[in-house]
Amino acid sequence: MSSKLITLALVFSTGCHFAAEGYVAEGRGDVLQDNHHGHEEEEDTSLFDQDHQNGHGPILVDTYTECWRLPEGGYGWYFDATVEHTSGGKYVDQIESVWVDIYFGNRNITFELYDEVTLNYPLDAPGAEIFDYQTMYDDGVWMRSEYENTTALDCNSSTAYDIYTTAYDYEGNYQTVVEYL
């Protein structure tokens, strides 16, 4: 009994929580960036791809995906990306768009993330609380939330999803990060 109490105390003291059914990404750390010299800078299960002409282009600092059970039933999906630019800092006025492409089996679905959006109940995604459920223009955060029944995604399944998040700038440069859920 005491070992169960100690385990529970450790779980709650570390900020971990047990999610509802479905998949939740591993958290908000730096994404993996392969420096093309044969080793990785961060340990992660993400892949990395980029096309930066003359060393300039978007930088995906962090990406996040989750699905969660809605209070009235069903599931919601949430995606966000924190983007900077090699020209210095956030400079998101140089970022043209951010897209999420989700591949599963022989199917795929695509969502454009928004630079300025406020999520509203019931799509106030738990993971968006860190941003107060909104992103303002030019803050470097791009997000989107969707009802599961408007997509081909199934949160409460064993389907494996490959989630490609890609940021583009106006010069055609891009960076892609892949997460596996």
N, CA, C and O atoms as a DFTB+ gen file, in Angstrom:
724 C
 N C O
     1  1       0.813      -1.190       0.000
     2  2       0.000       0.000       0.000
     3  2       0.862       1.261       0.000
     4  3       0.574       2.217      -0.721
     5  1       1.923       1.259       0.814
     6  2       2.776       2.446       0.874
     7  2       3.500       2.674      -0.447
     8  3       3.759       3.819      -0.815
     9  1       3.831       1.600      -1.167
    10  2       4.493       1.781      -2.451
    11  2       3.540       2.430      -3.467
    12  3       3.987       3.206      -4.312
    13  1       2.245       2.128      -3.399
    14  2       1.271       2.768      -4.286
    15  2       1.142       4.248      -3.957
    16  3       1.041       5.082      -4.856
    17  1       1.147       4.571      -2.679
    18  2       1.057       5.968      -2.264
    19  2       2.287       6.755      -2.713
    20  3       2.171       7.899      -3.153
    21  1       3.458       6.141      -2.600
    22  2       4.689       6.797      -3.024
    23  2       4.656       7.025      -4.537
    24  3       5.029       8.099      -5.011
    25  1       4.212       6.020      -5.292
    26  2       4.108       6.164      -6.745
    27  2       3.146       7.284      -7.121
    28  3       3.453       8.104      -7.987
    29  1       1.989       7.320      -6.476
    30  2       1.024       8.390      -6.756
    31  2       1.591       9.756      -6.395
    32  3       1.393      10.724      -7.130
    33  1       2.294       9.841      -5.271
    34  2       2.892      11.115      -4.863
    35  2       3.924      11.576      -5.894
    36  3       3.989      12.763      -6.214
    37  1       4.730      10.646      -6.417
    38  2       5.710      11.002      -7.440
    39  2       5.038      11.470      -8.722
    40  3       5.474      12.443      -9.337
    41  1       3.976      10.780      -9.124
    42  2       3.277      11.169     -10.347
    43  2       2.697      12.564     -10.213
    44  3       2.868      13.393     -11.106
    45  1       2.014      12.834      -9.107
    46  2       1.375      14.137      -8.944
    47  2       2.383      15.255      -8.696
    48  3       2.136      16.397      -9.082
    49  1       3.501      14.953      -8.068
    50  2       4.488      15.994      -7.812
    51  2       5.281      16.375      -9.059
    52  3       5.875      17.451      -9.111
    53  1       5.294      15.499     -10.062
    54  2       6.018      15.822     -11.295
    55  2       5.141      16.528     -12.310
    56  3       5.614      16.899     -13.385
    57  1       3.883      16.719     -11.988
    58  2       2.996      17.412     -12.919
    59  2       2.380      16.482     -13.944
    60  3       1.666      16.945     -14.833
    61  1       2.631      15.192     -13.849
    62  2       2.044      14.246     -14.793
    63  2       0.557      14.086     -14.495
    64  3       0.119      14.230     -13.353
    65  1      -0.194      13.792     -15.516
    66  2      -1.608      13.514     -15.311
    67  2      -2.006      12.407     -16.269
    68  3      -1.362      12.177     -17.293
    69  1      -3.061      11.745     -15.917
    70  2      -3.542      10.667     -16.752
    71  2      -4.555      11.240     -17.725
    72  3      -5.584      11.778     -17.319
    73  1      -4.259      11.122     -19.011
    74  2      -5.128      11.691     -20.037
    75  2      -6.364      10.826     -20.219
    76  3      -6.378       9.646     -19.871
    77  1      -7.399      11.440     -20.772
    78  2      -8.564      10.677     -21.175
    79  2      -8.149       9.782     -22.331
    80  3      -7.007       9.837     -22.787
    81  1      -9.075       8.958     -22.803
    82  2      -8.759       8.088     -23.909
    83  2      -8.211       8.900     -25.070
    84  3      -8.582      10.059     -25.255
    85  1      -7.339       8.299     -25.841
    86  2      -6.806       8.989     -27.010
    87  2      -5.314       9.178     -26.892
    88  3      -4.660       8.585     -26.035
    89  1      -4.794      10.000     -27.753
    90  2      -3.363      10.203     -27.826
    91  2      -3.006      11.632     -27.437
    92  3      -3.702      12.583     -27.792
    93  1      -1.936      11.756     -26.718
    94  2      -1.422      13.081     -26.377
    95  2       0.061      13.070     -26.697
    96  3       0.771      12.137     -26.322
    97  1       0.533      14.092     -27.382
    98  2       1.951      14.172     -27.709
    99  2       2.758      14.260     -26.426
   100  3       2.211      14.553     -25.363
   101  1       4.052      14.008     -26.522
   102  2       4.896      13.892     -25.353
   103  2       5.170      15.193     -24.634
   104  3       5.889      15.156     -23.635
   105  1       4.686      16.290     -25.032
   106  2       4.918      17.494     -24.258
   107  2       5.542      18.589     -25.074
   108  3       5.637      18.498     -26.298
   109  1       5.958      19.607     -24.401
   110  2       6.396      20.817     -25.073
   111  2       7.881      21.023     -24.863
   112  3       8.287      21.863     -24.061
   113  1       8.689      20.267     -25.575
   114  2      10.127      20.480     -25.537
   115  2      10.582      20.984     -26.887
   116  3       9.772      21.208     -27.786
   117  1      11.859      21.157     -27.020
   118  2      12.383      21.530     -28.330
   119  2      12.249      20.339     -29.263
   120  3      12.430      19.194     -28.851
   121  1      11.938      20.610     -30.503
   122  2      11.833      19.532     -31.470
   123  2      13.226      19.087     -31.867
   124  3      14.204      19.817     -31.705
   125  1      13.294      17.886     -32.383
   126  2      14.562      17.326     -32.834
   127  2      15.069      18.103     -34.034
   128  3      14.309      18.396     -34.957
   129  1      16.332      18.433     -34.025
   130  2      16.919      19.082     -35.183
   131  2      18.187      18.338     -35.553
   132  3      19.198      18.409     -34.854
   133  1      18.114      17.626     -36.662
   134  2      19.264      16.900     -37.177
   135  2      20.185      17.930     -37.821
   136  3      19.790      18.630     -38.753
   137  1      21.393      18.016     -37.327
   138  2      22.296      19.043     -37.850
   139  2      23.059      18.569     -39.083
   140  3      24.016      19.216     -39.507
   141  1      22.642      17.444     -39.661
   142  2      23.217      16.902     -40.887
   143  2      24.712      16.596     -40.759
   144  3      25.427      16.540     -41.759
   145  1      25.179      16.398     -39.524
   146  2      26.565      15.991     -39.297
   147  2      26.615      14.610     -38.652
   148  3      27.643      14.203     -38.110
   149  1      25.483      13.890     -38.717
   150  2      25.482      12.521     -38.231
   151  2      25.017      12.355     -36.795
   152  3      24.956      11.226     -36.310
   153  1      24.689      13.426     -36.101
   154  2      24.133      13.250     -34.768
   155  2      23.042      14.275     -34.541
   156  3      22.940      15.284     -35.239
   157  1      22.229      13.979     -33.539
   158  2      21.080      14.825     -33.260
   159  2      21.369      15.717     -32.073
   160  3      22.121      15.345     -31.173
   161  1      20.766      16.902     -32.072
   162  2      20.997      17.848     -30.994
   163  2      20.112      17.575     -29.784
   164  3      20.528      17.845     -28.657
   165  1      18.916      17.053     -29.977
   166  2      18.000      16.735     -28.889
   167  2      17.539      15.299     -29.064
   168  3      17.450      14.814     -30.193
   169  1      17.247      14.614     -27.977
   170  2      16.697      13.275     -28.084
   171  2      15.194      13.388     -28.238
   172  3      14.533      14.032     -27.423
   173  1      14.646      12.766     -29.280
   174  2      13.232      12.845     -29.568
   175  2      12.932      11.817     -30.641
   176  3      13.851      11.263     -31.244
   177  1      11.645      11.554     -30.888
   178  2      11.282      10.616     -31.937
   179  2      10.893      11.341     -33.210
   180  3      10.412      10.708     -34.149
   181  1      11.085      12.640     -33.268
   182  2      10.711      13.423     -34.440
   183  2      11.803      13.380     -35.500
   184  3      12.982      13.206     -35.195
   185  1      11.385      13.542     -36.747
   186  2      12.322      13.717     -37.840
   187  2      12.351      15.184     -38.205
   188  3      11.495      15.961     -37.782
   189  1      13.332      15.549     -38.985
   190  2      13.531      16.954     -39.297
   191  2      13.931      17.093     -40.758
   192  3      14.745      16.318     -41.260
   193  1      13.366      18.068     -41.430
   194  2      13.731      18.343     -42.822
   195  2      13.655      19.844     -43.024
   196  3      12.806      20.512     -42.434
   197  1      14.532      20.374     -43.850
   198  2      14.489      21.811     -44.088
   199  2      15.063      22.143     -45.452
   200  3      15.845      21.384     -46.024
   201  1      14.657      23.289     -45.953
   202  2      15.247      23.870     -47.148
   203  2      15.418      25.353     -46.847
   204  3      14.490      26.142     -47.022
   205  1      16.600      25.720     -46.398
   206  2      16.906      27.110     -46.082
   207  2      17.902      27.614     -47.105
   208  3      19.062      27.202     -47.103
   209  1      17.458      28.500     -47.976
   210  2      18.347      29.073     -48.978
   211  2      19.206      30.143     -48.324
   212  3      18.706      30.991     -47.585
   213  1      20.480      30.096     -48.597
   214  2      21.432      31.066     -48.030
   215  2      21.373      31.105     -46.502
   216  3      21.660      32.136     -45.892
   217  1      21.005      29.991     -45.893
   218  2      20.965      29.918     -44.434
   219  2      19.779      30.596     -43.788
   220  3      19.750      30.723     -42.564
   221  1      18.786      31.044     -44.567
   222  2      17.623      31.730     -44.007
   223  2      16.379      30.865     -44.153
   224  3      16.245      30.100     -45.108
   225  1      15.486      30.999     -43.205
   226  2      14.219      30.282     -43.302
   227  2      13.558      30.116     -41.960
   228  3      14.109      30.528     -40.939
   229  1      12.366      29.509     -41.945
   230  2      11.617      29.297     -40.707
   231  2      12.284      28.265     -39.812
   232  3      12.976      27.362     -40.282
   233  1      12.064      28.416     -38.529
   234  2      12.560      27.465     -37.534
   235  2      11.370      27.031     -36.683
   236  3      10.751      27.858     -36.013
   237  1      11.051      25.743     -36.707
   238  2      10.006      25.202     -35.844
   239  2      10.624      24.934     -34.477
   240  3      11.313      23.932     -34.283
   241  1      10.378      25.820     -33.549
   242  2      10.944      25.705     -32.206
   243  2      10.256      24.587     -31.440
   244  3      10.897      23.851     -30.690
   245  1       8.930      24.462     -31.633
   246  2       8.157      23.452     -30.916
   247  2       6.901      23.140     -31.700
   248  3       6.305      24.036     -32.299
   249  1       6.488      21.875     -31.706
   250  2       5.215      21.470     -32.277
   251  2       4.489      20.609     -31.253
   252  3       5.109      19.955     -30.415
   253  1       3.161      20.623     -31.339
   254  2       2.375      19.890     -30.343
   255  2       1.063      19.449     -30.971
   256  3       0.435      20.204     -31.714
   257  1       0.655      18.229     -30.671
   258  2      -0.610      17.673     -31.139
   259  2      -1.255      16.921     -29.990
   260  3      -0.578      16.239     -29.221
   261  1      -2.575      17.053     -29.881
   262  2      -3.282      16.254     -28.899
   263  2      -4.722      16.054     -29.339
   264  3      -5.258      16.821     -30.138
   265  1      -5.328      15.024     -28.812
   266  2      -6.769      14.870     -28.924
   267  2      -7.295      14.628     -27.524
   268  3      -6.590      14.082     -26.676
   269  1      -8.523      15.028     -27.283
   270  2      -9.086      14.908     -25.944
   271  2     -10.589      14.719     -26.037
   272  3     -11.222      15.082     -27.029
   273  1     -11.143      14.142     -24.982
   274  2     -12.578      13.895     -24.917
   275  2     -13.287      15.195     -24.571
   276  3     -12.935      15.866     -23.601
   277  1     -14.290      15.547     -25.373
   278  2     -15.071      16.758     -25.129
   279  2     -16.093      16.509     -24.028
   280  3     -16.579      15.387     -23.887
   281  1     -16.426      17.523     -23.253
   282  2     -17.370      17.354     -22.138
   283  2     -18.732      16.809     -22.578
   284  3     -19.345      16.035     -21.843
   285  1     -19.214      17.197     -23.757
   286  2     -20.523      16.744     -24.225
   287  2     -20.433      15.460     -25.041
   288  3     -21.429      15.029     -25.623
   289  1     -19.252      14.842     -25.093
   290  2     -19.046      13.606     -25.845
   291  2     -18.281      13.872     -27.125
   292  3     -18.217      15.007     -27.597
   293  1     -17.714      12.844     -27.672
   294  2     -16.884      12.994     -28.861
   295  2     -15.491      13.460     -28.482
   296  3     -15.145      13.547     -27.304
   297  1     -14.696      13.760     -29.507
   298  2     -13.315      14.148     -29.287
   299  2     -12.972      15.397     -30.082
   300  3     -13.607      15.700     -31.093
   301  1     -11.973      16.109     -29.618
   302  2     -11.428      17.257     -30.330
   303  2      -9.959      17.013     -30.614
   304  3      -9.304      16.237     -29.918
   305  1      -9.444      17.677     -31.639
   306  2      -8.029      17.620     -31.991
   307  2      -7.459      19.021     -31.946
   308  3      -8.124      19.985     -32.323
   309  1      -6.220      19.130     -31.481
   310  2      -5.562      20.426     -31.355
   311  2      -4.137      20.311     -31.888
   312  3      -3.447      19.320     -31.646
   313  1      -3.708      21.342     -32.618
   314  2      -2.358      21.401     -33.173
   315  2      -1.800      22.789     -32.904
   316  3      -2.516      23.781     -33.035
   317  1      -0.532      22.868     -32.530
   318  2       0.119      24.178     -32.476
   319  2       1.581      24.049     -32.857
   320  3       2.169      22.969     -32.805
   321  1       2.149      25.184     -33.242
   322  2       3.562      25.253     -33.602
   323  2       4.086      26.614     -33.188
   324  3       3.428      27.633     -33.403
   325  1       5.264      26.631     -32.598
   326  2       5.950      27.879     -32.282
   327  2       7.042      28.045     -33.335
   328  3       7.914      27.189     -33.485
   329  1       6.977      29.170     -34.068
   330  2       7.848      29.363     -35.224
   331  2       8.655      30.642     -35.063
   332  3       8.129      31.682     -34.666
   333  1       9.933      30.546     -35.376
   334  2      10.811      31.710     -35.460
   335  2      11.398      31.744     -36.868
   336  3      11.079      30.893     -37.697
   337  1      12.240      32.711     -37.131
   338  2      12.880      32.814     -38.444
   339  2      14.362      33.070     -38.243
   340  3      14.750      33.767     -37.306
   341  1      15.188      32.515     -39.110
   342  2      16.642      32.670     -38.970
   343  2      17.074      34.119     -39.126
   344  3      18.187      34.471     -38.738
   345  1      16.222      34.962     -39.684
   346  2      16.562      36.381     -39.830
   347  2      16.555      37.098     -38.497
   348  3      16.911      38.274     -38.418
   349  1      16.158      36.409     -37.465
   350  2      16.218      36.977     -36.128
   351  2      14.896      36.894     -35.397
   352  3      13.883      37.443     -35.832
   353  1      14.931      36.191     -34.272
   354  2      13.768      36.145     -33.402
   355  2      12.534      35.613     -34.079
   356  3      12.598      34.739     -34.942
   357  1      11.426      36.149     -33.677
   358  2      10.156      35.633     -34.173
   359  2       9.869      36.096     -35.582
   360  3       9.404      35.287     -36.386
   361  1      10.109      37.308     -35.925
   362  2       9.926      37.829     -37.282
   363  2       8.872      37.053     -38.056
   364  3       9.090      36.682     -39.210
   365  1       7.738      36.809     -37.427
   366  2       6.732      35.989     -38.080
   367  2       6.109      36.684     -39.275
   368  3       5.392      36.051     -40.049
   369  1       6.369      37.970     -39.440
   370  2       5.872      38.610     -40.657
   371  2       6.571      38.033     -41.879
   372  3       6.139      38.267     -43.008
   373  1       7.655      37.274     -41.663
   374  2       8.335      36.595     -42.759
   375  2       7.806      35.181     -42.966
   376  3       8.158      34.527     -43.949
   377  1       6.967      34.703     -42.053
   378  2       6.398      33.365     -42.157
   379  2       5.102      33.459     -42.959
   380  3       4.174      34.170     -42.574
   381  1       5.049      32.739     -44.068
   382  2       3.861      32.773     -44.925
   383  2       2.732      31.921     -44.363
   384  3       1.592      32.376     -44.280
   385  1       3.046      30.675     -43.973
   386  2       2.002      29.776     -43.487
   387  2       2.625      28.607     -42.739
   388  3       3.813      28.312     -42.867
   389  1       1.763      27.947     -41.944
   390  2       2.156      26.738     -41.223
   391  2       1.054      25.706     -41.470
   392  3      -0.131      26.000     -41.315
   393  1       1.456      24.508     -41.852
   394  2       0.514      23.450     -42.202
   395  2       0.806      22.189     -41.407
   396  3       1.951      21.920     -41.043
   397  1      -0.245      21.419     -41.142
   398  2      -0.128      20.100     -40.530
   399  2      -0.718      19.098     -41.514
   400  3      -1.882      19.197     -41.902
   401  1       0.105      18.133     -41.907
   402  2      -0.345      17.028     -42.766
   403  2      -0.291      15.759     -41.930
   404  3       0.754      15.416     -41.377
   405  1      -1.418      15.066     -41.841
   406  2      -1.502      13.854     -41.027
   407  2      -1.695      12.673     -41.968
   408  3      -2.633      12.640     -42.764
   409  1      -0.790      11.703     -41.862
   410  2      -0.843      10.509     -42.694
   411  2      -1.178       9.312     -41.820
   412  3      -0.606       9.131     -40.745
   413  1      -2.121       8.491     -42.298
   414  2      -2.494       7.275     -41.583
   415  2      -2.974       6.269     -42.622
   416  3      -3.894       6.538     -43.395
   417  1      -2.323       5.096     -42.622
   418  2      -2.616       4.115     -43.667
   419  2      -2.323       4.716     -45.025
   420  3      -1.257       5.294     -45.234
   421  1      -3.273       4.583     -45.964
   422  2      -3.084       5.191     -47.286
   423  2      -3.889       6.486     -47.411
   424  3      -4.199       6.919     -48.521
   425  1      -4.222       7.094     -46.297
   426  2      -5.013       8.324     -46.283
   427  2      -4.203       9.460     -45.675
   428  3      -3.196       9.241     -45.002
   429  1      -4.671      10.689     -45.930
   430  2      -4.066      11.835     -45.267
   431  2      -5.094      12.957     -45.182
   432  3      -6.081      12.977     -45.918
   433  1      -4.840      13.882     -44.273
   434  2      -5.679      15.053     -44.079
   435  2      -4.754      16.230     -43.792
   436  3      -3.704      16.057     -43.174
   437  1      -5.132      17.419     -44.234
   438  2      -4.283      18.601     -44.089
   439  2      -5.054      19.722     -43.406
   440  3      -6.228      19.952     -43.698
   441  1      -4.379      20.417     -42.491
   442  2      -4.949      21.582     -41.814
   443  2      -3.962      22.736     -41.906
   444  3      -2.756      22.540     -41.756
   445  1      -4.465      23.920     -42.147
   446  2      -3.635      25.117     -42.039
   447  2      -3.783      25.657     -40.618
   448  3      -4.899      25.784     -40.113
   449  1      -2.660      25.973     -39.977
   450  2      -2.695      26.571     -38.649
   451  2      -2.825      28.084     -38.801
   452  3      -2.450      28.654     -39.825
   453  1      -3.365      28.725     -37.757
   454  2      -3.617      30.163     -37.812
   455  2      -2.678      30.929     -36.892
   456  3      -2.360      30.482     -35.790
   457  1      -2.241      32.093     -37.366
   458  2      -1.363      32.958     -36.586
   459  2      -2.165      33.819     -35.617
   460  3      -1.620      34.311     -34.630
   461  1      -3.432      34.001     -35.885
   462  2      -4.264      34.823     -34.997
   463  2      -5.617      34.135     -34.855
   464  3      -6.435      34.159     -35.775
   465  1      -5.844      33.525     -33.700
   466  2      -7.092      32.804     -33.467
   467  2      -7.328      32.704     -31.967
   468  3      -6.383      32.658     -31.180
   469  1      -8.594      32.669     -31.583
   470  2      -8.987      32.410     -30.197
   471  2      -9.858      31.172     -30.201
   472  3     -10.864      31.119     -30.908
   473  1      -9.481      30.182     -29.421
   474  2     -10.283      28.971     -29.322
   475  2     -11.474      29.251     -28.405
   476  3     -11.366      30.017     -27.448
   477  1     -12.580      28.634     -28.702
   478  2     -13.790      28.829     -27.906
   479  2     -14.320      27.488     -27.434
   480  3     -14.181      26.472     -28.115
   481  1     -14.930      27.502     -26.258
   482  2     -15.528      26.303     -25.696
   483  2     -16.494      25.707     -26.707
   484  3     -17.249      26.463     -27.319
   485  1     -16.515      24.410     -26.915
   486  2     -15.809      23.369     -26.178
   487  2     -14.463      22.979     -26.783
   488  3     -13.851      22.007     -26.341
   489  1     -13.992      23.719     -27.786
   490  2     -12.707      23.373     -28.388
   491  2     -11.537      24.054     -27.690
   492  3     -10.468      24.207     -28.282
   493  1     -11.726      24.464     -26.443
   494  2     -10.617      24.965     -25.630
   495  2      -9.725      23.779     -25.271
   496  3      -9.874      23.172     -24.210
   497  1      -8.818      23.468     -26.150
   498  2      -7.963      22.292     -25.978
   499  2      -7.134      22.403     -24.708
   500  3      -6.582      23.467     -24.427
   501  1      -7.034      21.318     -23.927
   502  2      -6.217      21.372     -22.703
   503  2      -4.798      21.854     -22.964
   504  3      -4.259      22.616     -22.161
   505  1      -4.172      21.431     -24.070
   506  2      -2.803      21.829     -24.375
   507  2      -2.658      23.294     -24.727
   508  3      -1.556      23.838     -24.666
   509  1      -3.773      23.952     -25.100
   510  2      -3.731      25.371     -25.478
   511  2      -3.792      26.280     -24.258
   512  3      -3.652      27.496     -24.390
   513  1      -3.996      25.716     -23.085
   514  2      -4.056      26.531     -21.866
   515  2      -2.759      27.314     -21.667
   516  3      -2.781      28.428     -21.142
   517  1      -1.637      26.740     -22.081
   518  2      -0.345      27.409     -21.936
   519  2      -0.325      28.744     -22.674
   520  3       0.423      29.647     -22.299
   521  1      -1.148      28.878     -23.733
   522  2      -1.243      30.121     -24.507
   523  2      -2.532      30.885     -24.202
   524  3      -2.906      31.788     -24.951
   525  1      -3.215      30.532     -23.107
   526  2      -4.493      31.147     -22.737
   527  2      -5.512      30.975     -23.867
   528  3      -6.339      31.857     -24.099
   529  1      -5.452      29.847     -24.564
   530  2      -6.398      29.453     -25.610
   531  2      -6.439      30.421     -26.790
   532  3      -7.447      30.493     -27.493
   533  1      -5.365      31.160     -27.012
   534  2      -5.360      32.089     -28.139
   535  2      -3.941      32.363     -28.609
   536  3      -2.967      32.152     -27.886
   537  1      -3.859      32.829     -29.821
   538  2      -2.596      33.306     -30.363
   539  2      -2.877      34.634     -31.055
   540  3      -3.877      34.784     -31.757
   541  1      -2.004      35.570     -30.853
   542  2      -2.156      36.895     -31.441
   543  2      -1.225      37.022     -32.641
   544  3      -0.206      36.336     -32.719
   545  1      -1.571      37.884     -33.555
   546  2      -0.742      38.089     -34.736
   547  2       0.675      38.472     -34.310
   548  3       0.878      39.305     -33.426
   549  1       1.637      37.844     -34.961
   550  2       3.041      38.175     -34.788
   551  2       3.643      37.698     -33.466
   552  3       4.690      38.197     -33.052
   553  1       2.983      36.721     -32.785
   554  2       3.551      36.223     -31.525
   555  2       4.366      34.944     -31.711
   556  3       4.949      34.436     -30.753
   557  1       4.410      34.420     -32.937
   558  2       5.205      33.226     -33.206
   559  2       4.477      31.918     -32.963
   560  3       5.023      30.851     -33.243
   561  1       3.251      31.974     -32.446
   562  2       2.474      30.768     -32.172
   563  2       1.372      30.642     -33.218
   564  3       0.654      31.603     -33.496
   565  1       1.246      29.459     -33.790
   566  2       0.218      29.138     -34.783
   567  2      -0.581      27.977     -34.230
   568  3       0.007      27.044     -33.684
   569  1      -1.921      28.001     -34.354
   570  2      -2.715      26.925     -33.768
   571  2      -4.000      26.669     -34.546
   572  3      -4.417      27.463     -35.389
   573  1      -4.610      25.527     -34.229
   574  2      -5.899      25.157     -34.789
   575  2      -6.499      24.063     -33.925
   576  3      -5.785      23.230     -33.366
   577  1      -7.827      24.077     -33.824
   578  2      -8.544      23.054     -33.095
   579  2      -9.747      22.629     -33.927
   580  3     -10.388      23.471     -34.556
   581  1     -10.061      21.339     -33.939
   582  2     -11.130      20.786     -34.775
   583  2     -11.928      19.735     -34.017
   584  3     -11.395      19.032     -33.159
   585  1     -13.208      19.636     -34.344
   586  2     -14.011      18.511     -33.875
   587  2     -13.593      17.268     -34.648
   588  3     -13.368      17.324     -35.857
   589  1     -13.491      16.149     -33.943
   590  2     -13.076      14.917     -34.595
   591  2     -14.068      14.496     -35.682
   592  3     -13.659      13.980     -36.722
   593  1     -15.373      14.712     -35.452
   594  2     -16.358      14.229     -36.427
   595  2     -16.329      15.013     -37.733
   596  3     -17.011      14.626     -38.682
   597  1     -15.562      16.106     -37.816
   598  2     -15.406      16.830     -39.078
   599  2     -14.131      16.404     -39.800
   600  3     -13.797      16.943     -40.855
   601  1     -13.429      15.443     -39.232
   602  2     -12.177      14.949     -39.820
   603  2     -12.283      13.442     -40.007
   604  3     -13.274      12.823     -39.619
   605  1     -11.269      12.871     -40.595
   606  2     -11.195      11.417     -40.739
   607  2     -10.369      10.802     -39.606
   608  3     -10.027       9.621     -39.665
   609  1     -10.046      11.589     -38.581
   610  2      -9.201      11.130     -37.483
   611  2     -10.043      10.446     -36.407
   612  3     -11.194      10.817     -36.175
   613  1      -9.458       9.450     -35.760
   614  2     -10.153       8.721     -34.699
   615  2      -9.255       8.685     -33.474
   616  3      -8.304       7.907     -33.400
   617  1      -9.576       9.540     -32.517
   618  2      -8.758       9.666     -31.313
   619  2      -8.743       8.379     -30.487
   620  3      -7.717       8.015     -29.912
   621  1      -9.861       7.709     -30.433
   622  2      -9.996       6.534     -29.569
   623  2      -9.773       5.253     -30.371
   624  3     -10.589       4.332     -30.333
   625  1      -8.661       5.210     -31.093
   626  2      -8.338       4.026     -31.886
   627  2      -6.857       3.710     -31.725
   628  3      -6.103       4.446     -31.090
   629  1      -6.479       2.610     -32.311
   630  2      -5.055       2.242     -32.275
   631  2      -4.348       2.665     -33.564
   632  3      -3.236       2.216     -33.838
   633  1      -4.985       3.518     -34.346
   634  2      -4.399       3.997     -35.596
   635  2      -3.123       4.782     -35.315
   636  3      -3.085       5.618     -34.412
   637  1      -2.087       4.507     -36.088
   638  2      -0.836       5.257     -35.966
   639  2      -0.893       6.460     -36.903
   640  3      -1.211       6.320     -38.084
   641  1      -0.584       7.635     -36.374
   642  2      -0.612       8.865     -37.147
   643  2       0.800       9.430     -37.276
   644  3       1.523       9.533     -36.285
   645  1       1.191       9.797     -38.498
   646  2       2.439      10.516     -38.746
   647  2       2.033      11.966     -38.992
   648  3       1.336      12.258     -39.963
   649  1       2.458      12.863     -38.130
   650  2       2.022      14.251     -38.181
   651  2       3.194      15.118     -38.624
   652  3       4.164      15.300     -37.888
   653  1       3.089      15.650     -39.837
   654  2       4.108      16.510     -40.427
   655  2       3.683      17.958     -40.220
   656  3       2.636      18.367     -40.723
   657  1       4.458      18.728     -39.505
   658  2       4.211      20.155     -39.352
   659  2       5.270      20.888     -40.163
   660  3       6.468      20.666     -39.986
   661  1       4.811      21.769     -41.061
   662  2       5.726      22.472     -41.963
   663  2       5.451      23.966     -41.914
   664  3       4.307      24.399     -42.050
   665  1       6.503      24.749     -41.720
   666  2       6.419      26.211     -41.761
   667  2       7.107      26.694     -43.029
   668  3       8.201      26.243     -43.368
   669  1       6.448      27.623     -43.730
   670  2       6.982      28.193     -44.968
   671  2       7.179      29.693     -44.798
   672  3       6.406      30.354     -44.105
   673  1       8.227      30.228     -45.439
   674  2       8.345      31.683     -45.492
   675  2       8.046      32.149     -46.917
   676  3       7.817      31.330     -47.807
   677  1       8.050      33.457     -47.128
   678  2       7.673      34.025     -48.418
   679  2       8.708      33.787     -49.510
   680  3       8.430      34.013     -50.688
   681  1       9.905      33.329     -49.127
   682  2      10.956      33.055     -50.103
   683  2      10.959      31.599     -50.558
   684  3      11.802      31.202     -51.362
   685  1      10.027      30.805     -50.053
   686  2       9.959      29.389     -50.421
   687  2      10.757      28.478     -49.523
   688  3      10.807      27.272     -49.765
   689  1      11.386      29.015     -48.491
   690  2      12.115      28.197     -47.526
   691  2      11.113      27.520     -46.605
   692  3      10.019      28.037     -46.378
   693  1      11.490      26.367     -46.079
   694  2      10.582      25.657     -45.173
   695  2      11.363      24.820     -44.175
   696  3      12.556      24.564     -44.338
   697  1      10.656      24.405     -43.145
   698  2      11.171      23.421     -42.204
   699  2      10.013      22.520     -41.819
   700  3       8.902      22.991     -41.575
   701  1      10.279      21.211     -41.766
   702  2       9.268      20.209     -41.426
   703  2       9.754      19.389     -40.250
   704  3      10.924      19.016     -40.172
   705  1       8.834      19.112     -39.333
   706  2       9.091      18.226     -38.208
   707  2       8.006      17.155     -38.236
   708  3       6.844      17.457     -38.510
   709  1       8.377      15.900     -37.954
   710  2       7.426      14.799     -37.952
   711  2       7.302      14.248     -36.548
   712  3       8.297      13.936     -35.894
   713  1       6.058      14.132     -36.094
   714  2       5.761      13.493     -34.815
   715  2       4.978      12.224     -35.100
   716  3       4.234      12.150     -36.078
   717  1       5.145      11.237     -34.254
   718  2       4.429       9.978     -34.398
   719  2       3.501       9.785     -33.209
   720  3       3.941       9.774     -32.060
   721  1       2.227       9.635     -33.493
   722  2       1.240       9.386     -32.439
   723  2       0.561       8.059     -32.703
   724  3      -0.310       7.647     -31.937
